[in-house]
Amino acid sequence: MKLEELENALKERGFKIIYARGNFNAGYCRVKDSNVILVNKFFDKKGRLLCLREILDEVIQEVQNED
């Protein structure tokens, strides 16, 4: 899956993806019922792809556990 496809898949599930500078890895959180994914801006394209793929897998797992 390409980076753009992965970004679109997460956005379709209601996530907002933010690329920001900082001394952190990446992750996602829920703030007041909104889903936010924070990705280190300095990750290269492959790093962004791997990070978002991991987060999408976690989201899918959570949804399956809710059902």
SULVENCOR-V73374 format. One record per residue. N is the residue number from 0. RES is the residue in one letter. SS is DSSP state (~ for helix, > for strand, _ for the rest). PHI is phi in whole degrees, -180 to 180 (* if undefined). D_LAST is the distance of its C-alpha to the last C-alpha in Angstrom with 2 decimals. Layout:
BEGIN
N,RES,SS,PHI,D_LAST + N,RES,SS,PHI,D_LAST
END
This chain:
BEGIN
0,M,_,*,25.90 + 1,K,_,-81,28.36 + 2,L,~,-57,28.10 + 3,E,~,-63,28.26 + 4,E,~,-65,25.48 + 5,L,~,-66,23.23 + 6,E,~,-59,24.30 + 7,N,~,-64,23.59 + 8,A,~,-62,20.06 + 9,L,~,-71,19.31 + 10,K,~,-63,21.29 + 11,E,~,-64,19.42 + 12,R,_,-91,16.21 + 13,G,_,92,18.35 + 14,F,>,-94,19.89 + 15,K,>,-105,23.58 + 16,I,>,-103,25.34 + 17,I,>,-120,28.50 + 18,Y,>,-100,31.09 + 19,A,>,-138,33.34 + 20,R,_,-79,36.11 + 21,G,_,163,35.82 + 22,N,_,-98,35.96 + 23,F,_,-150,32.25 + 24,N,_,-86,29.87 + 25,A,>,-164,26.77 + 26,G,>,171,23.30 + 27,Y,>,-137,20.99 + 28,C,>,-150,20.38 + 29,R,>,-113,19.22 + 30,V,>,-124,22.23 + 31,K,_,49,22.10 + 32,D,_,65,18.82 + 33,S,>,-115,20.18 + 34,N,>,-100,19.16 + 35,V,>,-127,22.25 + 36,I,>,-113,23.01 + 37,L,>,-112,26.43 + 38,V,>,-121,28.25 + 39,N,>,-62,31.74 + 40,K,_,-62,34.16 + 41,F,_,-86,36.33 + 42,F,_,-65,33.84 + 43,D,_,-76,35.20 + 44,K,~,-59,33.30 + 45,K,~,-65,32.02 + 46,G,~,-63,30.89 + 47,R,~,-63,29.01 + 48,L,~,-61,27.35 + 49,L,~,-64,26.30 + 50,C,~,-63,25.07 + 51,L,~,-67,22.95 + 52,R,~,-64,21.57 + 53,E,~,-63,20.54 + 54,I,~,-66,18.89 + 55,L,~,-61,17.00 + 56,D,~,-60,15.77 + 57,E,~,-65,14.63 + 58,V,~,-63,12.84 + 59,I,~,-62,11.02 + 60,Q,~,-61,10.19 + 61,E,~,-62,8.94 + 62,V,~,-64,6.62 + 63,Q,~,-66,5.34 + 64,N,~,-71,5.48 + 65,E,~,-73,3.81 + 66,D,_,-80,0.00
END
